[in-house]
Amino acid sequence: MTLSDMHVKLRQATPSDLPILLDLLTRCGLHTSSVTLNAGTYWIADLDGVPGGCIGLEHGPGVSLIRSTAVLPEARSQGLGRALVRSALTHATLRGDRSVYLFSEEAGDYWRRFGFVPVTADEIAGALPDAPQVVSGLCSGWIGGEQAWRLDVQPQKLRDPQPGAAGEAAQG
């Protein structure tokens, strides 16, 4: 059976979904210690009513951090991960984020397909110092060796120059 033969529903996770999220992440071999629904937005992908994947965004001022992206092995390579990522990126754009970050050592080629570019872990720590995944990484020391990624989802807004500023800049 392929994904096109299944009924797929992406839904925003509620506090009662935390055990489902933790189970999905554990079954995919991902860490769960800093996962909390209080600091972000998470989605679950149900396949024919059964949870098959998830993704989360931890929010900061004008930026978000993708985390906890997981698709169960039996549901992979059918577009479910792409649907989850696109949903998270759409949410980040709608909330007005300039950029979306993530950590990924192994899946760089996957994230490049969406336009993510490598950045330093320090950039994420500076942009999202209160995000639970960043706090966890700083406290336990793993963050320094992680590969970080950024996708600019909206162009920086330019301020209107002060009257006469353009002419002064051109002359100076």
C-alpha atoms as a printed R data frame, in Angstrom:
    type eleno elety resid chain resno      x      y      z
1   ATOM     1    CA   MET     A     1  0.000  0.000  0.000
2   ATOM     2    CA   THR     A     2  1.362  3.422 -0.910
3   ATOM     3    CA   LEU     A     3  0.755  6.770  0.734
4   ATOM     4    CA   SER     A     4 -1.564  7.716 -2.132
5   ATOM     5    CA   ASP     A     5 -3.759  4.752 -1.152
6   ATOM     6    CA   MET     A     6 -3.934  5.910  2.466
7   ATOM     7    CA   HIS     A     7 -5.913  8.642  4.141
8   ATOM     8    CA   VAL     A     8 -3.387 11.155  5.508
9   ATOM     9    CA   LYS     A     9 -4.358 13.782  8.060
10  ATOM    10    CA   LEU     A    10 -1.958 16.343  9.509
11  ATOM    11    CA   ARG     A    11 -3.181 17.697 12.811
12  ATOM    12    CA   GLN     A    12 -1.779 20.032 15.406
13  ATOM    13    CA   ALA     A    13 -0.783 18.150 18.532
14  ATOM    14    CA   THR     A    14 -2.557 18.862 21.799
15  ATOM    15    CA   PRO     A    15 -1.140 18.291 25.305
16  ATOM    16    CA   SER     A    16 -2.835 14.883 25.383
17  ATOM    17    CA   ASP     A    17 -0.764 13.916 22.303
18  ATOM    18    CA   LEU     A    18  2.588 14.178 24.118
19  ATOM    19    CA   PRO     A    19  2.797 10.387 24.725
20  ATOM    20    CA   ILE     A    20  2.113  9.801 21.001
21  ATOM    21    CA   LEU     A    21  4.871 12.240 20.020
22  ATOM    22    CA   LEU     A    22  7.337 10.659 22.430
23  ATOM    23    CA   ASP     A    23  6.457  7.181 21.123
24  ATOM    24    CA   LEU     A    24  6.959  8.236 17.478
25  ATOM    25    CA   LEU     A    25 10.328  9.836 18.290
26  ATOM    26    CA   THR     A    26 11.481  6.849 20.345
27  ATOM    27    CA   ARG     A    27 10.475  4.393 17.598
28  ATOM    28    CA   CYS     A    28 12.545  6.479 15.138
29  ATOM    29    CA   GLY     A    29 15.572  6.520 17.461
30  ATOM    30    CA   LEU     A    30 15.378 10.247 18.275
31  ATOM    31    CA   HIS     A    31 15.963 11.981 21.612
32  ATOM    32    CA   THR     A    32 12.916 13.034 23.612
33  ATOM    33    CA   SER     A    33 14.333 14.630 26.779
34  ATOM    34    CA   SER     A    34 13.687 18.269 25.809
35  ATOM    35    CA   VAL     A    35 10.405 17.757 23.921
36  ATOM    36    CA   THR     A    36  7.682 19.920 25.420
37  ATOM    37    CA   LEU     A    37  4.479 21.202 23.894
38  ATOM    38    CA   ASN     A    38  4.707 24.397 25.977
39  ATOM    39    CA   ALA     A    39  7.408 26.068 23.875
40  ATOM    40    CA   GLY     A    40  6.239 25.440 20.365
41  ATOM    41    CA   THR     A    41  3.864 23.884 17.904
42  ATOM    42    CA   TYR     A    42  3.850 20.214 16.941
43  ATOM    43    CA   TRP     A    43  1.995 18.258 14.301
44  ATOM    44    CA   ILE     A    44  1.191 14.592 13.975
45  ATOM    45    CA   ALA     A    45  0.557 12.868 10.659
46  ATOM    46    CA   ASP     A    46 -2.080 10.190 10.971
47  ATOM    47    CA   LEU     A    47 -2.149  7.493  8.286
48  ATOM    48    CA   ASP     A    48 -5.544  5.830  8.174
49  ATOM    49    CA   GLY     A    49 -6.038  7.043 11.748
50  ATOM    50    CA   VAL     A    50 -2.694  5.735 13.034
51  ATOM    51    CA   PRO     A    51  0.152  8.147 13.942
52  ATOM    52    CA   GLY     A    52  2.936  7.753 11.361
53  ATOM    53    CA   GLY     A    53  5.058 10.873 11.741
54  ATOM    54    CA   CYS     A    54  5.543 14.176 13.506
55  ATOM    55    CA   ILE     A    55  7.343 17.496 13.385
56  ATOM    56    CA   GLY     A    56  7.736 20.388 15.774
57  ATOM    57    CA   LEU     A    57  8.629 24.066 15.755
58  ATOM    58    CA   GLU     A    58 10.066 25.873 18.744
59  ATOM    59    CA   HIS     A    59  9.425 29.582 18.438
60  ATOM    60    CA   GLY     A    60 11.535 32.653 19.096
61  ATOM    61    CA   PRO     A    61 11.147 36.277 18.112
62  ATOM    62    CA   GLY     A    62 10.872 36.214 14.313
63  ATOM    63    CA   VAL     A    63 12.454 32.754 13.977
64  ATOM    64    CA   SER     A    64 11.579 29.118 14.643
65  ATOM    65    CA   LEU     A    65 13.522 25.897 15.119
66  ATOM    66    CA   ILE     A    66 12.364 22.689 13.431
67  ATOM    67    CA   ARG     A    67 12.806 19.721 15.695
68  ATOM    68    CA   SER     A    68 11.510 16.239 16.297
69  ATOM    69    CA   THR     A    69 10.972 15.438 12.636
70  ATOM    70    CA   ALA     A    70 10.192 11.749 12.438
71  ATOM    71    CA   VAL     A    71  8.451  9.346 10.067
72  ATOM    72    CA   LEU     A    72  8.069  5.698 10.989
73  ATOM    73    CA   PRO     A    73 10.131  3.380  8.738
74  ATOM    74    CA   GLU     A    74  7.059  1.776  7.169
75  ATOM    75    CA   ALA     A    75  5.753  5.225  6.089
76  ATOM    76    CA   ARG     A    76  8.988  6.615  4.613
77  ATOM    77    CA   SER     A    77  9.802  7.514  0.985
78  ATOM    78    CA   GLN     A    78  6.198  8.343  0.169
79  ATOM    79    CA   GLY     A    79  6.102 12.101  0.768
80  ATOM    80    CA   LEU     A    80  4.920 12.152  4.368
81  ATOM    81    CA   GLY     A    81  8.098 13.834  5.633
82  ATOM    82    CA   ARG     A    82  7.859 16.433  2.872
83  ATOM    83    CA   ALA     A    83  4.234 17.149  3.830
84  ATOM    84    CA   LEU     A    84  5.209 17.599  7.479
85  ATOM    85    CA   VAL     A    85  8.108 19.919  6.595
86  ATOM    86    CA   ARG     A    86  5.973 22.014  4.242
87  ATOM    87    CA   SER     A    87  3.308 22.337  6.938
88  ATOM    88    CA   ALA     A    88  5.865 23.548  9.478
89  ATOM    89    CA   LEU     A    89  7.421 25.996  7.004
90  ATOM    90    CA   THR     A    90  3.984 27.354  6.098
91  ATOM    91    CA   HIS     A    91  3.201 27.862  9.788
92  ATOM    92    CA   ALA     A    92  6.520 29.668 10.332
93  ATOM    93    CA   THR     A    93  5.837 31.931  7.357
94  ATOM    94    CA   LEU     A    94  2.312 32.711  8.531
95  ATOM    95    CA   ARG     A    95  3.551 33.632 11.997
96  ATOM    96    CA   GLY     A    96  5.947 36.089 10.347
97  ATOM    97    CA   ASP     A    97  9.237 34.293 10.897
98  ATOM    98    CA   ARG     A    98 12.217 35.536  8.895
99  ATOM    99    CA   SER     A    99 14.121 32.279  9.195
100 ATOM   100    CA   VAL     A   100 13.718 28.679 10.262
101 ATOM   101    CA   TYR     A   101 16.617 26.747 11.783
102 ATOM   102    CA   LEU     A   102 17.337 23.123 12.607
103 ATOM   103    CA   PHE     A   103 20.084 20.780 13.739
104 ATOM   104    CA   SER     A   104 20.927 17.757 11.592
105 ATOM   105    CA   GLU     A   105 24.157 15.834 11.283
106 ATOM   106    CA   GLU     A   106 22.937 12.992  9.081
107 ATOM   107    CA   ALA     A   107 20.199 14.458  6.889
108 ATOM   108    CA   GLY     A   108 21.901 17.464  5.306
109 ATOM   109    CA   ASP     A   109 21.058 16.381  1.752
110 ATOM   110    CA   TYR     A   110 17.397 16.084  2.719
111 ATOM   111    CA   TRP     A   111 17.263 19.603  4.170
112 ATOM   112    CA   ARG     A   112 19.188 21.091  1.236
113 ATOM   113    CA   ARG     A   113 16.281 20.032 -1.004
114 ATOM   114    CA   PHE     A   114 14.113 22.549  0.855
115 ATOM   115    CA   GLY     A   115 16.731 25.307  0.493
116 ATOM   116    CA   PHE     A   116 18.373 25.075  3.921
117 ATOM   117    CA   VAL     A   117 22.002 26.189  4.059
118 ATOM   118    CA   PRO     A   118 24.655 25.271  6.644
119 ATOM   119    CA   VAL     A   119 25.220 27.737  9.493
120 ATOM   120    CA   THR     A   120 26.956 27.535 12.836
121 ATOM   121    CA   ALA     A   121 25.344 26.207 15.974
122 ATOM   122    CA   ASP     A   122 26.250 29.556 17.549
123 ATOM   123    CA   GLU     A   123 23.915 31.277 15.091
124 ATOM   124    CA   ILE     A   124 20.986 29.158 16.278
125 ATOM   125    CA   ALA     A   125 21.930 29.641 19.927
126 ATOM   126    CA   GLY     A   126 21.978 33.402 19.379
127 ATOM   127    CA   ALA     A   127 18.668 33.450 17.490
128 ATOM   128    CA   LEU     A   128 16.784 31.054 19.799
129 ATOM   129    CA   PRO     A   129 18.521 31.086 23.207
130 ATOM   130    CA   ASP     A   130 15.367 30.016 25.070
131 ATOM   131    CA   ALA     A   131 14.285 27.183 22.753
132 ATOM   132    CA   PRO     A   132 14.208 23.919 24.748
133 ATOM   133    CA   GLN     A   133 16.422 22.097 22.224
134 ATOM   134    CA   VAL     A   134 19.021 24.895 22.372
135 ATOM   135    CA   VAL     A   135 18.911 25.043 26.176
136 ATOM   136    CA   SER     A   136 19.303 21.253 26.301
137 ATOM   137    CA   GLY     A   137 22.234 21.362 23.885
138 ATOM   138    CA   LEU     A   138 23.995 24.125 25.798
139 ATOM   139    CA   CYS     A   139 23.475 22.444 29.180
140 ATOM   140    CA   SER     A   140 24.639 19.015 28.043
141 ATOM   141    CA   GLY     A   141 27.381 20.277 25.733
142 ATOM   142    CA   TRP     A   142 26.315 18.575 22.489
143 ATOM   143    CA   ILE     A   143 25.425 21.752 20.637
144 ATOM   144    CA   GLY     A   144 28.993 22.766 19.770
145 ATOM   145    CA   GLY     A   145 29.574 19.782 17.512
146 ATOM   146    CA   GLU     A   146 26.203 19.834 15.755
147 ATOM   147    CA   GLN     A   147 25.616 20.813 12.146
148 ATOM   148    CA   ALA     A   148 23.082 23.623 11.998
149 ATOM   149    CA   TRP     A   149 20.926 24.765  9.090
150 ATOM   150    CA   ARG     A   150 18.919 27.877  8.190
151 ATOM   151    CA   LEU     A   151 16.219 28.646  5.660
152 ATOM   152    CA   ASP     A   152 15.185 32.258  5.119
153 ATOM   153    CA   VAL     A   153 11.432 32.088  4.581
154 ATOM   154    CA   GLN     A   154 10.766 35.805  4.224
155 ATOM   155    CA   PRO     A   155 13.010 38.603  3.028
156 ATOM   156    CA   GLN     A   156 14.212 41.076  5.604
157 ATOM   157    CA   LYS     A   157 11.949 44.105  5.648
158 ATOM   158    CA   LEU     A   158 13.780 47.230  4.673
159 ATOM   159    CA   ARG     A   159 13.100 50.369  6.643
160 ATOM   160    CA   ASP     A   160 12.044 53.429  4.729
161 ATOM   161    CA   PRO     A   161 15.020 55.778  4.682
162 ATOM   162    CA   GLN     A   162 14.663 59.144  6.319
163 ATOM   163    CA   PRO     A   163 13.922 61.963  3.889
164 ATOM   164    CA   GLY     A   164 17.156 63.021  2.254
165 ATOM   165    CA   ALA     A   165 19.062 59.998  3.603
166 ATOM   166    CA   ALA     A   166 19.465 58.401  0.172
167 ATOM   167    CA   GLY     A   167 21.010 61.535 -1.301
168 ATOM   168    CA   GLU     A   168 23.303 61.971  1.679
169 ATOM   169    CA   ALA     A   169 24.444 58.342  1.466
170 ATOM   170    CA   ALA     A   170 25.137 58.677 -2.248
171 ATOM   171    CA   GLN     A   171 27.252 61.776 -1.654
172 ATOM   172    CA   GLY     A   172 29.106 60.426  1.370
